[in-house]
Amino acid sequence: ALLLPGEGGGGQADWSFDFISFKEGRWEIRRAAAGSAPQLPRRGRDRGRLLKRTRMGSKSLWDKLQTLQCHFNWCRDLQHEVDVGHILKTLSLKVEHTAYHNRSVYLALRAYLQQLQGDYPEALDSLRDAETALQQDHPTRFSRQGLLIYGNYAWIYYHLADYEMVERYLGRVHEICQSLSSPEPYSVQLPETHAQKGWSLLALGFRNGERATECFQMALQEDQSNPDFQAGLAISAFASWTQSLESHLWQKAKYLMEQVLCCQPENYEIKVCLASLLVNNDWRRSKALIMEVAKDSGHPEDLRNAARICKKNLLPQAISILQRAIGLAPSYHLLHYDLGICYKMQLEGAAPEEREEILAAAISSLKRAVEAGPQSIFFRLELAQLYEEKAPLYAEEMYRNLLEELPTASKRCQQAIYLHWGDLLHGKGLRQEAVEMYEAGYLILGGHVKEWGQLRERLRKLAKEFEEDSEMERAEAVLATLRRRPGFQKLEEPGLSQ
């Protein structure tokens, strides 16, 4: 059992308690009333010393914890910008299908995210799974790569106020650092640790591509021939390009991925990234890579990305690939979302007698995506757009509900909401109201270059419409807005878009 002291106002402990215990195959949490003096649990030794820990004593532990190389320190500036539920689902797939020796990294990251949700028992279970995976993947380098896991253990036990366990894991970290002759007592510069941080940043979102690139570059400085590090650097470069679409990043990502494929010809993640990179420059090569991935990869995420690339030119094949992926991972929400988008694309050229069936299939897929990921703004936006045809009042209600979420939405989601709401208004002939929505989204600093570009095109189109109707004052006002931000600007502060 673990004892968790509460904290009252003014920084004083109110000595209310949570008891977490494992009983009859399940974890139980029991709260004792504030001010009571419960009998302290025992676990082999008297746990009463826990009450004698002072605030000053825990502060010294806090200072040590700040120096650990683990997710609690790496992800501190990102934790409020990620969709934890979504990342946990993608991590499950990564653990099962990763082509690299990094399962323990994903399991340790899962533990970090679970504790963010307050699921401490599950987080500890994930760290035990991480230890098992690390022992299997790196039996001769367990201690070097175990620093991440031990650091996460120490932090979780700190949040549980189990300071003896905190000291135990700090002690393990200190022993490893000493054995590696590190000048720091609780950290050491290792290529494995740099790579662990890089994989973690990528798992939290491609917006972290630049930071992940730095991590893998540092790892490769000390271990140039490591194939996992080489692949990580290539994926990081690709991730960086997806966020800006700058030509020099395109060249860098292409070079690195070609190098990796020379040595790792069956790396399907790299193949699908390269296919995405080449889709507008070398469609024949891109198509060949997609077909290889679709035929040979068993990773649902690789298949999903292959389908996303080929849906513009090979829509039936994209639908077939997604259906296969859903067979492998039926609960993965993004597969249902992408399948719904493909059906939505089919609607554009559908014969009248086929339209109702395709629309029903699209709505069904997107409803399954929303059920599996109800917090996703993008899922609900796409579903609302489909309802515009058969239930316009319901669609408008969905959009209004999404507008209420603007203050807490990510920058990219804010852009998307303004874009879709503006499209609805424009479709109803409310051009000036549509302009106001497009401008609000266009002027958001940050977000994503894709939505920003779509908003820019909408504004250009409306400016032209105003000019054609001799509404020159309105046209000039729109053009003035476009001149205020001639290029996409990243948000300088760190974070992740949804």
VEXTOR-187369 format. One record per residue: y negated, z, x negated of N, C-alpha, C in turn. Coordinates in steps of 0.1 Angstrom, whole numbers, plus 5000, padded with zeros to 4 digits. Each point is the difference from the previous one (the first is absolute). Layout:
BEGIN
YZXYZXYZX/...
//
This chain:
BEGIN
501250004991498850005009498850004991/498949945005498849994993498950075008/499150074993498950075006498749934998/499349985011498749924999498950095005/499150054992498950085005499049915006/499450055011498949925006498750044993/498949945004498750044994499050015011/499350115001499050025010498649964995/499050035008498649964996499550084988/499049944994499450064988500950004988/501049925000500949994988501050114999/500150095010500950114999501349975007/501150054994501349975006500150095013/500549935011500250085012501450055001/500949964991501350044999500849985014/499749885006501049955009501049934993/501249985005501149954992500749895007/500549904993501049915004501250024992/501250025006501250004993500849875002/500349944989500849875001501450044994/501049985008501350034996501049895005/501149994992501049915004501250075006/500349975013500950075008500949915008/501350014999500949925008499749854999/499749954988499849864998498749945003/499050095003498749955003498950094995/498849954997498950084996499350065012/499650134998499350075011498750054995/498950005008498750064996499750105010/499750124996499750115009498750064995/499050025009498750064997500050155004/499650084991499850145003498650025004/499750105008498650025005499150054988/498849965001499050044990499950165000/499950054988499850154999501350085001/501149935003501350075000500550014986/501050084998500650024987501549975001/500349875000501449975002500950044988/501350015002500950034989500149874992/499750014987500149884992501449954998/500249875000501449954998500450014985/501350004998500550004986500749874997/500049964988500849884996500550034986/501050094999500650044988499250114992/498750015003499250104993498950045010/499450114998498950045009498949915000/499649955012498949905001498750085002/500050135000498850085002498949974990/500449964988498949974990499149895004/500449925010499249895004498750065006/500050115007498950065006499050054990/500550034988499250064990499249894992/500349885003499249894993498550015005/499149994991498650015004499549865001/498849995006499349875001499749954986/499750094991499749964986501249954993/501250065003501249954994500449865005/499849975013500349875005499049904994/498850044997499049914995500449954986/500650094992500549954987501149905001/500850015010501049905003499449875004/499050025008499249885005499549924988/499450064990499549934989501149924992/501250064999501149944994500549885008/500050025013500549895009499149874999/498750024997499149894999500349904989/500850054990500349924988501349935001/500850025011501349945001499949855003/500949934995500149855003501049985012/499450005012500849995012499149955011/500649985012499349945011498950085005/500150134999498950095005498749974993/500149974987498849974993499649855000/501049915000499849864999499449955014/500450065011499749945013498950085007/499450104994499050085006498949935007/499549894994498949935005500449895010/501349995002500549905009500650065013/500350135001500850055010499449995014/498649995001499449995013499849855005/500549914991499849865003501349925003/501150075000501349945002500650035014/500749915005500850035013501350054995/500150135001501250074994501349955007/500049995013501249965007500449864996/499149914998500349864996500650004986/499350084991500550004986501450064999/500350105008501350065000501149905004/499749925010500949905004500349894989/498949964994500249904989500750064988/499850134997500750064989501550015003/500450015012501550015003500649864996/499349895003500549874996500049994984/499050054994499949984985501150084994/500350125004501150084995501349935001/500249945011501349935002500249874993/498849934998500249864996499249974987/499450104993499249974988500949934989/499449914994500649934989499850064986/499350125000499750064988500650145000/499950074988500650134999498950115003/499549995013498950085003500250085014/501250015004500350075013499450145000/500150074988499650145000498550005002/499249904996498650005002499750005015/500649915007499849985014500450135008/501150064996500550125006499050124998/499550004988499050114997498749975007/499649885002498849965008500350045014/501249975005500350045014499850155002/500450084990499950145001498550045001/499249934992498550035001499549975013/500349895006499549965013500550095011/501350044999500550095010499350145000/499650054988499350125000498649995006/499449884999498749975006500150025015/501249975006500250025014500550145003/500150094990500550135002501550025001/500749894996501550015001500550044986/499850134997500450054987501550004998/500850045009501549994998500549864997/499449905007500449874998499549954986/498850054996499549964987500950054989/500550125001500950064990501349925000/500549965011501249925001499849874992/498849945002499749874994500050014985/499550124995499950024985501450024995/500950065008501450014995500749865000/499649925010500549864999499549934988/498750024997499449944988500750044987/500450134999500850044989501349934998/500749995012501349935000499849854996/499049935005499849864997499649994985/499250094995499649994986501250024991/500950095003501150034992500949875000/500149935011500849885001499349884992/498749995002499349894994499650014985/499850134996499550034986500750124995/501450004999500750124995499650054986/499649914992499650044986498650044998/499249975011498550024999499550095012/500950085004499750085012498750084998/500050084989498950094998498649934999/500049884993498749934999499549955013/500949965009499649945013500050115010/500550124997500050115009498750075002/499149984991498750065000499349985014/500149885005499449975013500650095011/501350015000500750085011499750144998/500150064988499750144998498550035004/499149914997498650025004499950015015/500649915007500050005015500650135005/501150044994500650135004499050124998/499450004989499050114997498950015011/499549885003498949995010500550055014/501149955004500550035013500350155001/500650064990500250155000498750075000/499049944993498750075000499450005015/500249895007499550005014500850095009/501250034996500950105007499850144995/499150024991499750134994501250074993/500949924996501250054992499749984985/499250104995499549984987501050024989/501150075003501150004990500649874998/500249925010500549874999499049904993/498750025003499049934993500150024985/500150124996500150034986501349954994/501150005008501249944995499949854996/499349935009499949854998498949974989/499050085000499049994989500750034987/500950094999500750034988500949884996/500649945009500849884997499149894994/498949985006499149904995499550034986/499750134998499550044987501149984989/501250035004501149984990500149864996/500049915010500149854996498849964992/498850045003498849964993500150064985/500550124999500250054986501049924992/501149965007501149934993499549864996/499049955006499449874997498850014991/499750124995498950034991498749965006/499850025013498749975007499050114996/498849964998498950104997499650075013/500349955011499750065013501250085005/499850125006501250085004500749955012/499349925009500649965013499949855002/499749924990499949865002500349934987/500549885001500449924988499849855003/499549934991499849855002501349934997/500749955011501249934998499949865008/500749904994499949875008500750015013/501150095001500650015013499150065011/499250104995499150065010498949915004/499449924991499149905004500549905010/501349964998500649915010500350065013/500450135000500250075012498750015009/498950024993498750005007499749865006/500349904992499849865004500849965012/501350045000500849975012499550075012/499550124998499550095011498849935006/499149964992498749945005500349875008/500949924995500449885007500650035014/500850115000500750035013499050055010/498950064995498950045009499149895005/500149884994499249895005499549914989/500049875003499649904990498550024996/499350075008498650034996499950074987/501150074996500050074987500549914989/500049875001500549914990499450024986/498750025000499350014987500450134993/500150115007500450124994501549994995/500849945008501449994997500149914987/499249894999500049924988499850084988/499050095000499750084989501250094996/500750055010501150084997501149934993/500449885005501049924994499649954986/498849974998499549964987500250114990/499750125004500250114990501550034998/500849985010501550014998500549904990/499549885002500549894991499550014986/498950074998499650024986501050074992/500850095006501050084993501449945002/500249925009501349945003499949865005/499749914991499649865003501149925007/501350044997501149925005500650055013/499450105006500650065012499949915012/501149955006499849905010499450055013/500350135003499350065012498550014998/499650044988498550014998499449865001/500749904995499549865000499849955015/501050035008500049965014498950085007/499850134997499050085006498649954997/499849954987498749954997499749875007/501049915002499949885007499650025015/500750095006499750045014498650065001/499650084991498750065000498949894999/500249914992499149894998499949925013/501149975006500049935013499350085011/500350135000499350095010498549994998/499550014987498649994998499449875005/500749894998499649875005499949995015/500950075007500049995015498750075005/499450094993498950075005498749934997/499949904992498849934996500149855000/501249954998500349854999499249944989/499750074990499249954988500949914992/499549894994500849904993500650064988/499350084992500650054988501150105002/500050075012501150085003501249925005/499749895006501149905004500749954987/499349964990500649954988500850114993/499450125000500750114993501350045007/500050015013501250035008501149894999/499649885000500949894999500750004986/499250024990500650014986501050114999/499650125005500950114998501349995009/499949945012501249995008500949894994/499449894995500949904994500850064988/499350084992500650074989501250095004/499850075011501050095005501249925005/499849895007501149925006500849944989/499449974989500849954988501150094996/499750135001501050104996500850065012/499450005012500650065011500049895012/500949904998500049895010500450045014/500550125002500450045013499150115006/498850014994499150105005499349935012/500450035012499549945012498750055004/499650124997498750055003498949924992/500349974987499149924992500049855006/501149955004500149875005499149985013/500150105008499249995013498550024997/499650084990498650014996499549874994/500849944992499649874993499949895011/500950015010500049905011498650015007/499650125002498850035007498849954992/500150024987498949954991499949855000/501149935001500049854998499949935013/500050075012500149935013498949895002/498850024994498949915002499949904989/500750024989499849924988501349924997/501150055003501349934997501050045011/499849935012500850035011501549984998/500349894992501549974998500650124992/499450054990500650114992500050135009/498950025007500050125009501149995010/500249895007501149995010501350024993/500349954988501350024994500250154997/499050074996500150144997500350085013/499349965011500250075013501449985005/500549874998501449985005501050084992/499850014987500950094992500050145004/498850055003499950145005500750015013/499749915009500650015014501649994999/500549924991501449994999500750114993/499450064990500750094991499650145000/498850035005499550144999500550085013/500450124997500450095011498950115003/498849984994499050105002499149965012/499950085010499349965012498549974997/499450074990498649984997499849874993/500949964991500049874994500149895010/500950015010500149915011498849995008/499450115003498850015008498949924993/499850024988498949944992500349854999/501349964998500349865000499649935013/500350075011499749945014498549995001/499350104996498549995001499449884993/500649974988499549894992500349865007/501149995005500449875005499749985015/499550095007499849995015499049895003/499049974991499049905003500749865000/500949974990500649874999501449995005/500750115001501450005004500250125010/499449995011500050105010501450045005/500849905004501450035004500850084990/499849954987500750074989499550154999/498750025001499550134999500650095011/500149955012500650085011501450034997/500849914995501450024996500150104989/499150004990500150104989499750145005/499050015009499650135006501250065008/500649915008501150055008501250054991/500249934989501050054991499650144994/498750014996499550134995500150115010/499749975013500250105010501450055002/500949914997501450045000500450094989/499350004989500250094989499250135002/498950005006499250125002499349995014/500850035010499549995014498850095004/499950114993498950095003498749984992/500049904991498849984992499049935008/498950075003499049955009499349874996/499849984987499249894996500849875002/501350005001500849885003499749965014/500050095009499749975014498649955002/499150064993498649955000499949864995/500649974989499949864994500749905009/501150045006500749915010499149975012/499350105005499149985011498949914996/499550014988498949904995500649864999/501249994996500649865000500149945014/500550085009500149955014498649975005/499050084996498649975004499649864995/500349974988499749874994500749895007/501250035005500849905007499349965013/499350095006499349985012498949894999/499549984989498949904998500449865003/501249974996500549865003501149995010/500250115008501150005009499849925012/501149935005499949935013499850105011/499449965011499750095011501350075005/501149935001501250065005500650104990/499650004988500550104990499150124998/498849985004498950104997500350145005/500550015012500250145006501150074992/501149934996501150064993499550054986/499349914993499550044987499050115000/499150005010499150115002500750135003/501050005008500850125002500750054988/500549914991500650044988499050064990/498849945000499050064991499650145004/499750025013499750135005501150104998/501249965002501150094998500150054985/499849904991500150044986498850094996/498849975005498950094996500150135007/500550015012500250135006501050084992/501049944995501050084991499350044988/499149924994499350044989499050125003/499450005011499150115004500850125003/501149995006500850125003500550064986/500349924990500550064988498850044991/498849945002498850044992498850025009/500050105009498950005010498650034994/499950044987498750024994499449884995/500849894999499449884993499049935009/498849984995499049935007500349855001/500549954989500349855000501149975011/501050085002501049975010499449995013/499150105003499450015014499049895002/499349964990499149885001500749875003/501149984994500749885002500650005014/500550125004500650015014499049985010/498850054998498949995010499649855001/500049934989499649865001501149925008/501250034999501049945008499950035015/499650125003499850035014498849945006/499149944992498849945006500349895009/501249934998500449885008500450055014/500950105000500650045013499450135006/499450084992499550135006498650024993/499049925002498750024993499450135001/500150075012499450135001500750104992/501349994999500750104992499749974985/499949884996499649964986498650064997/499149995009498650054997500150164999/500850065008500150144999500650044987/501049934995500550034987499049984989/499149905001499049984990499050125000/499650045012499150115001500550134994/501350025003500750124993499949994985/500249884995500049984985498550024995/499049965008498650024996499750154998/500750085008499850154999500550054987/501049934994500650054987499249954988/498949935002499349954988499650104990/499550125005499550104990501150044990/501250015004501150054992500949894994/499749875003500849894995499649964986/500949944992499749954987498949895001/499449964989499049905000500649875004/501249974996500749875004500350005015/500450115005500350015014498749995009/498950064995498849985006499649855001/500149934989499749865000500949935010/501350035001500949935009499650035015/499650125003499750045014498749925004/499049994991498849935003500349855002/500949954992500449865000500749965014/500950085004500849975012499150025012/499250115000499150035012498949895001/499549954988499149895000500649875006/501349984996500749885005500150005016/500350125005500150025014498749975007/498950054995498749985005499649865000/500349934988499649864998500849925011/501350035002500849935009499550015015/499250115002499450025014498649945001/499649934989498749945000498850094996/500450124995498950104997499749984985/499349904997499849964985499250114993/498950045005499250104993500750134998/500850055010500850124999501149984989/500549885000501049974989499450004986/498849954999499350004987499850144995/499750095009499750144996501350074995/501249965006501250064995500449944987/499949864999500349944987499150054989/498750025002499150054990500450144996/500350085010500450144996501250014991/501049915002501150004991499749934987/499249905000499749924988499250094990/499250095005499150084991500750124995/501250035004500850124995500249974985/499750104992500249994986501450054997/500849914994501450034998500949925009/501150075005500949935008500849904992/500349885006500949914994499349865000/500249924990499449874999500549915011/501250025005500549915011499250015013/499950135005499250025012498549974998/499550034988498649964997499849855001/500949924995499949865000500149955014/500850065009500149955014498750035007/499450124998498850045006498949904996/500049974987498949904995500249875007/501249955002500249875006499650005015/500250125007499650015014498549995001/499350074990498550005001499549864997/500649934990499549874997500249915012/501150015007500349925012498950035011/499750125002499050045010498649954996/499750014988498749954995499949855003/501049934998500049855003499949985015/500750085008499949995015498650025004/499350104995498650035004499149884996/500249954988499249884996500249885009/501349985004500249885009499450025013/499850135004499450035013498550024999/499549974988498550024997499650145001/500850104998499750144999499850044986/498949944994499850014986499750144995/499450085008499750144996501350084998/500949985010501350074999500849954988/500049874998500749944989499550054987/498750014998499450054988500450154998/500050085010500450144999501450014995/500949925005501450014995500149954985/499349904997500049954986499450114990/499050075005499450114992501050114997/500850035010501150094998501049954990/500349885000501049944990499450014986/498749984999499350004987500050144995/500050105008500050144996501250044991/501149935003501250034993500749874997/499649934990500649864997501450014995/500450114995501450014994500650135004/501350005000500850125003499750114990/499850125004499750124991501150105003/500650054989500950115001499350135003/500750095006499550145001500350074987/499050064994500150054986500850135000/499950085011500850124999501549985002/500950084994501449985001500550025014/501249935003500650025013500949895003/500750015012500949895004499649965014/500149875002499849955014501350005007/500050015013501350005007500649865000/
//
